[in-house]
Amino acid sequence: MDVLVMGATGNVGSALVELLRERDVRVHAITREARTWPDGVEGVVGDANDPASLAGAATGMDGAFLMSGYAAEARLLADLGAGRVALLSASSVPLADRGNAMAAYHRDSEEAVKASAAAWTIVRPCSMQSNVTRWKDQLDAGEVIRAPFADVGVAMIDPADVAAVLATALTEAGHVGQTHRISGPEAMTPPVQVAIVAEVLERKLRFEAVPDDEARATLPGQVGQAYADAAFDIFREHPQYESAIQQTVEQVLGRPPGRLRGWVERNRARLL
Ligand SMILES: NC(=O)c1ccc[n+]([C@@H]2O[C@H](COP(=O)([O-])OP(=O)(O)OC[C@H]3O[C@@H](n4cnc5c(N)ncnc54)[C@H](OP(=O)(O)O)[C@@H]3O)[C@@H](O)[C@H]2O)c1
């Protein structure tokens, strides 16, 4: 079996490459820069925002892993034909109809995949545990970690679990035409997340909440106005898309999802 993997160096994609190799799948890994891959992985150099650079990349593949929102999506789906597709979407997709810009680009990719000839599976995670790397600059600067929406519990999922669900969908029966909404095992507020990071790193970190009015003023400069509005829509108006705990990982993989502590322990070096 040959599977094309987008985002092959990312949190989810790199784990998916490994899991597919373990299943004796021949992996065709897309990256923007050429790099060396282990046996069983063939590099495909291309930019997912430049469809011409990936023309033919999906031709002859039995399956493909796609991330939402890239211009090459239509080209890849057309070249893939009737193969399997696993799309990495997001839990907030139902908010697209309210004009939520983050949800909208995932919804658009879901619709493209569903309209294609592919045998599709959609995976909708809430926030990933790897998002704690966003605090790396603050960890380098001192003991204080500041974050907005400090009172909202997030059922963060290990990207390795996202990858395991995707690998299962691409290689096993029973997932075609399914939308899997997935989460981690517990909802944790940012101060609780920081406490776990502090324990694993053996540091005395102090959490400080970014008030909503400050986040309203600063987030647009960091992520743009549309995504800042989308974040407020999710975390202030509809936190259930981040907080609700799903049983899907256990149902698909036959084991519980991993905890934040485990991800931080495995990825300690990325936070030092
Ligand atoms: N973070 C979350 O909480 C969350 C929640 C729900 C859904 N998601 C979705 O999950 C996706 C994957 O997350 P992640 O944490 O695995 O991402 P990540 O670690 O940031 O990795 C992104 C990957 O995409 C590749 N990439 C970026 N732009 C590209 C382009 N123009 N052409 C080809 N490849 C490109 C990067 O490759 P190179 O830079 O090596 O070329 C890298 O491998 C996100 O994009 C998002 O849509 C994330």
Ligand as a Chemical Component Dictionary entry (heavy atoms), coordinates in Angstrom:
data_LIG
# 
_chem_comp.id                   LIG 
_chem_comp.type                 NON-POLYMER 
_chem_comp.pdbx_formal_charge   0 
_chem_comp.three_letter_code    LIG 
# 
loop_
_chem_comp_atom.comp_id 
_chem_comp_atom.atom_id 
_chem_comp_atom.alt_atom_id 
_chem_comp_atom.type_symbol 
_chem_comp_atom.charge 
_chem_comp_atom.model_Cartn_x 
_chem_comp_atom.model_Cartn_y 
_chem_comp_atom.model_Cartn_z 
_chem_comp_atom.pdbx_ordinal 
LIG N1  N1  N 0  -2.677 22.615 16.954 1  
LIG C1  C1  C 0  -3.916 22.298 17.234 2  
LIG O1  O1  O 0  -4.353 22.374 18.391 3  
LIG C2  C2  C 0  -4.843 21.830 16.133 4  
LIG C3  C3  C 0  -6.168 21.506 16.446 5  
LIG C4  C4  C 0  -7.007 21.055 15.429 6  
LIG C5  C5  C 0  -6.508 20.916 14.141 7  
LIG N2  N2  N 1  -5.219 21.240 13.867 8  
LIG C6  C6  C 0  -4.713 21.059 12.507 9  
LIG O2  O2  O 0  -3.634 20.162 12.551 10 
LIG C7  C7  C 0  -2.703 20.529 11.546 11 
LIG C8  C8  C 0  -1.374 19.871 11.830 12 
LIG O3  O3  O 0  -0.929 20.259 13.097 13 
LIG P1  P1  P 0  0.568  19.951 13.522 14 
LIG O4  O4  O 0  0.724  20.395 14.935 15 
LIG O5  O5  O -1 0.944  18.572 13.137 16 
LIG O6  O6  O 0  1.320  20.986 12.589 17 
LIG P2  P2  P 0  2.841  21.411 12.643 18 
LIG O7  O7  O 0  3.595  20.597 13.634 19 
LIG O8  O8  O 0  2.877  22.898 12.719 20 
LIG O9  O9  O 0  3.317  20.952 11.197 21 
LIG C9  C9  C 0  2.873  21.553 10.036 22 
LIG C10 C10 C 0  3.353  20.701 8.893  23 
LIG O10 O10 O 0  2.810  21.241 7.698  24 
LIG C11 C11 C 0  3.857  21.403 6.777  25 
LIG N3  N3  N 0  3.534  22.541 5.938  26 
LIG C12 C12 C 0  3.224  23.792 6.334  27 
LIG N4  N4  N 0  2.972  24.552 5.257  28 
LIG C13 C13 C 0  3.155  23.760 4.169  29 
LIG C14 C14 C 0  3.067  23.971 2.776  30 
LIG N5  N5  N 0  2.742  25.172 2.273  31 
LIG N6  N6  N 0  3.299  22.939 1.965  32 
LIG C15 C15 C 0  3.654  21.715 2.451  33 
LIG N7  N7  N 0  3.749  21.450 3.755  34 
LIG C16 C16 C 0  3.503  22.461 4.596  35 
LIG C17 C17 C 0  5.108  21.610 7.576  36 
LIG O11 O11 O 0  6.165  21.151 6.796  37 
LIG P3  P3  P 0  7.562  21.903 6.566  38 
LIG O12 O12 O 0  7.504  23.197 7.357  39 
LIG O13 O13 O 0  8.586  20.926 7.057  40 
LIG O14 O14 O 0  7.639  22.107 5.105  41 
LIG C18 C18 C 0  4.864  20.669 8.750  42 
LIG O15 O15 O 0  5.228  19.370 8.436  43 
LIG C19 C19 C 0  -2.741 22.048 11.589 44 
LIG O16 O16 O 0  -2.316 22.590 10.374 45 
LIG C20 C20 C 0  -4.203 22.349 11.887 46 
LIG O17 O17 O 0  -4.914 22.575 10.682 47 
LIG C21 C21 C 0  -4.380 21.684 14.842 48 
# 
loop_
_chem_comp_bond.comp_id 
_chem_comp_bond.atom_id_1 
_chem_comp_bond.atom_id_2 
_chem_comp_bond.value_order 
_chem_comp_bond.pdbx_ordinal 
LIG N1  C1  SING 1  
LIG C1  O1  DOUB 2  
LIG C1  C2  SING 3  
LIG C2  C3  SING 4  
LIG C2  C21 DOUB 5  
LIG C3  C4  DOUB 6  
LIG C4  C5  SING 7  
LIG C5  N2  DOUB 8  
LIG N2  C6  SING 9  
LIG N2  C21 SING 10 
LIG C6  O2  SING 11 
LIG C6  C20 SING 12 
LIG O2  C7  SING 13 
LIG C7  C8  SING 14 
LIG C7  C19 SING 15 
LIG C8  O3  SING 16 
LIG O3  P1  SING 17 
LIG P1  O4  DOUB 18 
LIG P1  O5  SING 19 
LIG P1  O6  SING 20 
LIG O6  P2  SING 21 
LIG P2  O7  DOUB 22 
LIG P2  O8  SING 23 
LIG P2  O9  SING 24 
LIG O9  C9  SING 25 
LIG C9  C10 SING 26 
LIG C10 O10 SING 27 
LIG C10 C18 SING 28 
LIG O10 C11 SING 29 
LIG C11 N3  SING 30 
LIG C11 C17 SING 31 
LIG N3  C12 SING 32 
LIG N3  C16 SING 33 
LIG C12 N4  DOUB 34 
LIG N4  C13 SING 35 
LIG C13 C14 SING 36 
LIG C13 C16 DOUB 37 
LIG C14 N5  SING 38 
LIG C14 N6  DOUB 39 
LIG N6  C15 SING 40 
LIG C15 N7  DOUB 41 
LIG N7  C16 SING 42 
LIG C17 O11 SING 43 
LIG C17 C18 SING 44 
LIG O11 P3  SING 45 
LIG P3  O12 DOUB 46 
LIG P3  O13 SING 47 
LIG P3  O14 SING 48 
LIG C18 O15 SING 49 
LIG C19 O16 SING 50 
LIG C19 C20 SING 51 
LIG C20 O17 SING 52 
# 
